[in-house]
Amino acid sequence: MGQVLEFKDVSVIRDGRTILGPLSWKVTEGECWVVLGPNGAGKSTLFALAGSLIHPSKGEVVILESQLGKTDVFELRPRIGITSTAIVEMIPEDESVIDVVMTSAYAIVGRWQESYDLWDESRALSLLTILGMREFKERNFGTLSEGEKKRALIARALMPNPELLLLDEPAAGLDLGGREDLLRRLNALALDPASPVTVIVTHHVEEIPRGTTHCLLLSDGLVVAQGALADVLTSPNLSTAYGISVEVQAEGGRYFARASEG
């Protein structure tokens, strides 16, 4: 299997304080990872590194065989699909859903004077269909519910046919129905052999979709555990990461956690 991501003794230092690392981590083709940990664990920093949005203070980050600091990130970034709250805030509220998706082909937000062909529209419609959003194609993005926006953004991230898909807390802010609908679609994506390698960042084990194969568990910028999902998502590991006694249960490929009683 080919290597998609590699962090080699990576640290990120801000104002003299290490906020991530040192850590080493590898992601290869055929894997679907979740990065899990409490607030302040370093998940967002790791996400920014994996998306080539920042550079490490120490160590090496290799993305799709390109080392940060020794490659043109503007050539690398189109190969990476990203969803995040920051992207939501950049999209004009009156932009149609289909344009939200298609503009990703030019790595822009807000349709202007660029031109699209029938292939672009066909691919955008196909992705919206997969994510249950085809009927919303002409709706303004600003009128969508939070769950609908999340699904539209995933379609947008997939539009340029990326080799790596990074999802930053895709189920955050959703109600139960919206969360379960999104997780069902993410599971189908994870099981599709044509899908890109996916890394999902979250701090809730309930938001990990079926089909996830591996987990990187962080706390205070350091690795608590990493590897196969079932080996990492244990009560002792989560208790260490979250600083409280936690009980973890698995059911039907999904995980649930709660504080231990007594």
C-alpha positions in Angstrom: 0.0 0.0 0.0 1.2 3.5 -0.8 1.9 6.0 2.0 -0.4 9.0 2.1 0.7 10.9 5.2 3.8 10.6 7.4 4.8 12.7 10.4 8.3 12.2 11.5 9.1 13.5 15.1 6.9 16.5 14.4 6.5 19.4 16.8 4.6 22.7 16.6 5.8 25.4 18.9 4.0 28.7 19.5 5.3 31.5 21.7 7.9 29.2 23.2 5.3 26.5 24.1 5.0 23.1 22.4 1.3 22.7 21.4 1.8 19.5 19.4 4.3 16.8 19.6 6.8 15.4 19.3 4.8 12.8 17.4 5.2 10.3 14.6 2.3 9.0 12.6 1.7 7.2 9.3 -1.4 6.9 7.1 -1.5 4.5 4.1 -3.9 3.8 1.3 -7.0 1.8 2.2 -7.2 3.2 5.7 -9.8 5.5 7.3 -8.5 7.3 10.4 -10.1 9.2 13.2 -8.1 11.7 15.3 -9.7 11.8 18.7 -9.0 13.8 21.9 -10.4 16.4 24.3 -10.3 20.2 23.6 -6.8 21.4 23.5 -5.3 18.1 22.6 -3.7 19.4 19.4 -6.3 18.0 16.9 -6.7 21.3 15.0 -3.0 21.8 14.7 -2.5 18.3 13.4 -5.4 18.9 10.9 -3.7 22.1 9.7 -0.4 20.3 9.2 -2.1 17.4 7.3 -3.8 20.0 5.1 -0.5 21.8 4.3 -2.0 24.9 5.9 0.9 25.3 8.4 4.5 23.9 8.6 6.0 22.1 11.6 8.5 23.8 13.9 10.5 20.6 14.1 10.4 17.3 12.2 9.1 16.4 8.8 5.6 16.2 7.4 5.2 14.3 4.1 1.9 14.5 2.3 1.3 12.5 -0.8 5.1 12.0 -1.1 5.7 15.7 -0.9 7.6 17.1 2.1 6.3 20.4 3.5 9.0 23.1 3.1 10.4 21.4 0.0 7.3 21.5 -2.2 4.9 24.0 -3.7 1.9 23.8 -1.4 -0.3 25.5 -4.1 0.3 22.4 -6.3 -0.2 20.1 -3.4 -3.4 21.5 -1.9 -5.7 20.7 -4.9 -4.9 17.0 -4.1 -6.4 17.4 -0.6 -10.1 17.7 0.1 -10.9 19.7 3.3 -14.0 20.5 5.2 -13.9 22.9 8.2 -15.9 25.7 9.9 -13.5 28.2 8.3 -14.7 27.2 4.9 -18.3 27.6 5.8 -17.6 31.2 6.9 -16.0 32.0 3.6 -18.9 30.8 1.4 -21.4 33.6 0.3 -24.8 32.9 1.7 -26.5 33.5 -1.6 -24.2 31.0 -3.5 -26.2 28.1 -5.0 -25.4 24.7 -3.6 -24.2 23.4 -7.0 -21.9 26.3 -7.4 -20.6 25.7 -3.8 -19.5 22.3 -5.1 -18.3 23.2 -8.6 -16.1 26.2 -7.5 -14.0 23.7 -5.6 -12.6 22.6 -9.0 -10.9 26.1 -9.1 -10.1 26.0 -5.3 -12.2 29.2 -4.8 -15.4 30.2 -3.0 -17.9 32.4 -4.7 -18.5 31.8 -8.4 -17.2 34.6 -10.6 -16.1 34.5 -14.2 -14.7 31.0 -14.4 -16.3 28.5 -16.8 -17.5 25.0 -16.2 -18.3 22.2 -18.7 -20.9 19.4 -18.6 -18.4 17.1 -16.9 -18.1 19.5 -14.0 -21.8 19.8 -13.6 -22.3 16.1 -13.9 -19.7 15.3 -11.3 -21.1 17.9 -8.9 -24.6 16.5 -9.3 -23.3 13.0 -8.8 -21.7 13.9 -5.5 -24.7 15.8 -4.4 -26.8 12.7 -5.1 -24.5 10.5 -3.1 -24.8 12.8 -0.2 -28.5 13.3 -0.4 -28.3 16.9 -1.6 -29.3 16.8 -5.3 -32.8 18.3 -4.6 -31.1 21.3 -3.0 -28.8 22.1 -5.9 -30.5 25.4 -6.7 -31.0 26.4 -3.0 -28.9 29.2 -1.5 -26.2 27.8 0.8 -27.2 30.2 3.6 -30.8 28.7 3.7 -29.5 25.2 4.5 -29.7 23.5 7.8 -26.4 22.7 9.6 -26.6 19.0 8.5 -27.3 20.0 4.9 -24.4 22.4 4.9 -22.1 19.6 6.2 -23.1 17.3 3.4 -22.7 20.0 0.8 -19.2 20.8 2.0 -18.2 17.1 1.8 -19.5 17.0 -1.8 -17.4 20.2 -2.4 -14.3 18.6 -0.8 -14.7 15.5 -3.1 -15.3 17.6 -6.3 -11.6 17.8 -7.4 -11.2 14.0 -6.9 -8.7 14.4 -4.0 -6.3 11.7 -2.9 -6.7 12.7 0.7 -9.9 13.8 2.5 -9.7 15.7 5.8 -13.0 16.2 7.7 -12.8 18.6 10.7 -15.6 17.6 13.2 -18.1 16.9 10.4 -20.9 16.0 12.9 -20.4 18.9 15.3 -23.5 20.9 16.0 -25.9 18.4 14.5 -29.0 17.0 16.2 -29.4 13.3 16.6 -31.1 12.8 13.3 -28.7 14.9 11.4 -25.7 13.2 13.0 -26.9 9.7 12.2 -27.7 10.6 8.6 -24.3 12.1 8.1 -22.5 9.2 9.7 -24.4 6.7 7.5 -23.2 8.5 4.5 -19.6 8.7 5.8 -19.7 5.0 6.4 -20.7 4.4 2.8 -17.9 6.7 1.7 -15.4 4.8 3.9 -16.4 1.4 2.4 -16.2 2.6 -1.2 -12.9 1.5 -2.7 -12.9 4.5 -5.0 -13.0 7.0 -2.1 -9.8 8.8 -1.0 -8.0 8.0 2.2 -10.0 9.8 4.9 -9.0 11.4 8.2 -11.8 12.6 10.5 -11.1 14.9 13.5 -13.5 14.8 16.4 -13.7 14.7 20.2 -16.7 12.5 20.5 -16.5 8.7 20.0 -20.2 8.6 19.1 -19.2 10.6 16.0 -16.9 8.0 14.6 -18.6 6.3 11.6 -18.6 2.6 10.9 -15.9 1.8 8.4 -13.2 3.7 10.3 -10.2 1.5 10.5 -7.6 3.4 12.7 -7.5 5.9 15.5 -4.9 8.5 16.7 -5.7 9.4 20.3 -4.2 12.7 21.5 -4.0 14.5 24.8 -2.0 17.7 25.6 -0.4 17.6 22.2 1.0 14.1 22.7 0.0 10.6 21.4 -1.8 8.5 24.0 -2.3 5.6 21.5 -2.5 4.9 17.8 -3.3 2.0 15.6 -6.3 -0.2 14.8 -9.5 1.3 16.1 -10.5 -1.5 18.4 -7.1 -1.5 20.0 -7.0 2.2 20.7 -10.6 2.8 21.7 -10.4 1.2 25.1 -11.6 2.4 28.5 -8.0 2.8 29.9 -6.8 4.8 26.9 -9.8 7.2 26.9 -9.5 7.6 30.6 -5.9 8.7 30.2 -6.7 11.0 27.3 -9.7 12.7 28.9 -8.5 12.7 32.5 -11.5 11.0 34.0 -12.6 7.4 34.4 -14.4 6.4 31.1 -16.2 3.3 30.1 -16.2 2.5 26.4 -18.7 0.2 24.7 -18.8 -1.1 21.1 -22.1 -2.0 19.4 -22.6 -2.8 15.7 -19.3 -1.1 14.7 -20.1 2.1 16.6 -18.5 3.2 19.8 -20.1 4.9 22.9 -18.4 6.4 26.0 -19.5 7.7 29.3 -18.0 8.6 32.7 -17.7 5.6 35.0 -20.0 5.7 38.0 -18.6 5.6 41.5 
